Amino acid sequence: MHSYQSLLGKTKLLYFWFTTCPPCIESKPCLNHIQQKFANKNIEFISFCRNSKSLVNESLNDKPFNFKIIPDSDKLIDSVFNYSFGYPLLLIVDKQNTIKDVVRFPCFVSDAEWERKLGL
């Protein structure tokens, strides 16, 4: 369980998706690669999925996903982020909780570009 305080001082990658979104599904392996590559860099990898836990679990059978997953995130996405956007979407949030970058299609970002975006 994470609290706001536990995330302070860490870079956060916040990924927004749903289980039947083709680009979201195709992005999972790329995001798994990024999570594995930067796992020891004080970065939190959190995803918000609009689908139920059972649908999320079913989708993970086909393509595993290494981010922490918060299912049933409709209300959270709508009320906290108050933003209508297309999917997939990844926000890079710095240690001071400022959104530093928005990534629409993570598979098109090279490892070197990820390092630059993450300030590594």
GIKA-V888682 format. One record per helix or strand. SS is the DSSP state (H for helix, E for strand). FROM is the first residue (numbers start at 0). TO is the last residue. If there is no record, write none. Layout:
ss-><SS	SS>
from-><FROM	FROM>
to-><TO	TO>
This chain:
ss-><H	E	H	E	H	E	H	E	E	H	H>
from-><3	10	21	42	52	67	73	88	98	105	110>
to-><6	16	36	48	61	69	80	92	102	107	116>
